[in-house]
Amino acid sequence: MFITETLTGNPALDEIIEDSRSVLFQGVAGAGKTTLLLTIASNLCSKNLCVYISTEETVHYERVARSPNKFERALFTEAYDLDTLLRISLTLPFIKPKYIFVDSINAPYRVEARRESTQAKQALIISILLSTIERENGKLFASAQVRAEESGDVVASGLSLLEYYFDLILEVLIEKPQVRSIRIYKSSKPHKIGKLYFLIREHGVEWIEYE
C-alpha cells in the first residue's frame, strides 16, 4: 500500500495505521502512549486541522512549545469528565477537524464507570468523534490506560466498548526502563507485524532493533 504521510516514523506500523479509520494505543501509565500520539500529531497537524483533547493532567504543552510549527493547525483542549468531553465532541462537527486525538479516551470512564449512564455516554462520544472524522476523510487517534486484573492480565477500562469502535488497537508495553514495544492487539485486516521496539526521546520516538 502507498503511504501518503509519515505517522509514527515506522513504515510497517504507518502502513497498517494508514489502513485504519480509528486507532487506539493502550498500555500502562508511562508506557509511551502520549509520546506516540504527539509524534503522530506533529507529523499531521502542521498542514491539517487537528483537535487534541487531553483528559488527564499530562504534560505535553512543553513539547508543543518546543516545535510550534509542527502543531500549527492543532487546537488543544482539556476534558476531565464525560460531560465536558461530550460537550467538546458536539462542537467538533462545526470545527471540522480532519484528525482528532483523545488522550486518554477512557480516563473519564474509569472515574465514572459505576454510573448507569456512563457506557451509553461513552458510546455516544465515540460515535460523534467517528462521524466527525469520517465526514472529513480523517482519522481518530486515542490512548487508553489499562488496569491489572486478578489473573495478572491488564485490561483497558471499557475495553469491550473500545474494541467495538476502534479498527486498530495497539498495545504499548514497557520492556526495560528505556525500551518500549508495540504489538497489535486488534486489527480489522490481516498483518504479519510482530513486536516493534522504540525508545522515548525528547523529540518523540526512536525506532530500534531489539532482541
Residue pairs with C-beta under 8 A, 6 or more apart in sequence:
1 15
1 18
1 19
3 11
3 14
3 15
3 18
4 18
5 18
5 43
5 44
6 14
6 43
7 13
7 14
7 17
7 18
7 39
7 40
7 43
7 44
8 14
8 17
8 36
8 39
8 40
8 205
8 207
9 39
9 43
9 204
9 205
9 207
10 196
10 198
10 207
12 193
12 196
13 170
13 182
13 193
13 196
16 168
16 184
16 187
16 189
16 191
16 193
17 23
17 40
17 139
17 168
19 168
19 189
20 139
20 167
20 168
20 187
20 188
21 130
21 133
21 134
21 139
21 140
21 167
22 130
22 139
22 140
22 142
22 165
22 166
22 167
22 168
23 139
23 140
23 141
23 142
23 166
23 167
23 168
23 169
23 170
24 105
24 141
24 142
24 143
24 144
24 162
24 166
24 168
24 169
24 170
25 33
25 36
25 37
25 141
25 142
25 143
25 144
25 170
25 172
25 182
26 33
26 143
26 144
26 145
26 146
26 156
26 162
26 169
26 170
26 171
26 172
26 185
27 33
27 143
27 145
27 146
27 171
27 172
27 173
27 174
28 145
28 146
28 154
28 174
29 145
30 174
31 172
31 173
31 174
31 180
32 172
32 180
32 198
32 200
32 205
33 103
33 104
33 143
33 144
33 145
33 172
34 58
34 60
34 103
34 143
35 200
35 204
35 205
36 143
36 172
36 182
36 205
37 52
37 101
37 103
37 141
37 142
37 143
38 60
38 63
38 64
38 204
39 204
39 205
40 101
40 141
41 50
41 52
41 70
41 71
41 74
41 99
41 101
41 141
42 67
42 70
42 71
42 204
43 70
44 50
44 98
44 99
45 52
45 70
45 71
45 72
45 73
45 74
45 99
46 69
46 70
46 71
46 72
46 73
47 73
48 73
48 98
48 99
48 138
49 73
49 75
49 95
49 96
49 97
49 98
49 99
50 71
50 73
50 74
50 75
50 97
50 98
50 99
50 100
50 101
51 74
51 75
51 77
51 92
51 95
51 97
51 99
51 100
51 101
52 74
52 75
52 76
52 77
52 101
52 103
53 77
53 78
53 79
53 85
53 88
53 100
53 101
53 102
53 103
54 60
54 76
54 77
54 78
54 79
54 103
55 78
55 79
55 80
55 85
55 102
55 103
55 104
55 105
55 107
55 108
56 80
56 103
56 104
56 107
56 145
58 103
60 103
61 76
63 202
64 71
64 74
64 76
67 203
75 95
75 97
77 88
79 85
79 87
79 88
79 108
80 107
80 108
81 108
81 111
81 112
82 108
82 109
82 112
82 118
82 121
82 122
82 125
83 121
84 108
85 102
85 108
85 125
86 121
86 124
86 125
86 128
89 125
89 128
89 129
89 132
90 128
92 100
92 128
92 129
92 132
93 128
93 131
93 132
93 135
96 132
96 135
96 136
97 132
97 133
97 136
97 138
98 133
98 136
98 137
98 138
98 139
99 133
99 138
99 139
99 140
99 141
100 129
100 132
100 133
100 138
100 139
100 140
100 141
101 141
101 142
102 129
102 140
102 141
102 142
102 143
103 142
103 143
104 142
104 143
104 144
104 145
105 126
105 142
105 143
105 144
105 162
106 122
106 144
106 145
106 156
106 157
106 158
106 162
107 145
108 122
109 118
109 119
109 122
109 157
109 158
110 145
110 147
110 157
110 158
112 118
113 157
113 158
119 158
119 161
122 158
122 161
123 161
123 165
126 161
126 165
127 165
129 140
130 140
130 165
133 139
133 140
142 166
144 156
144 157
144 158
144 159
144 162
145 156
145 157
146 154
146 155
146 156
146 157
147 154
147 155
147 156
147 157
148 154
149 155
156 162
162 169
163 169
163 186
166 186
167 187
167 188
168 184
168 186
168 187
168 188
169 184
169 185
169 186
169 187
170 182
170 183
170 184
170 185
171 182
171 183
171 184
171 185
172 180
172 181
172 182
173 180
173 181
173 182
173 183
174 180
175 181
175 197
175 210
178 199
178 200
179 197
179 198
179 199
179 208
179 210
180 197
180 198
180 199
180 200
181 195
181 196
181 197
181 198
181 210
182 195
182 196
182 197
182 198
183 194
183 195
183 196
184 191
184 193
196 207
197 207
197 208
197 209
197 210
198 205
198 206
198 207
198 208
199 205
199 206
199 208
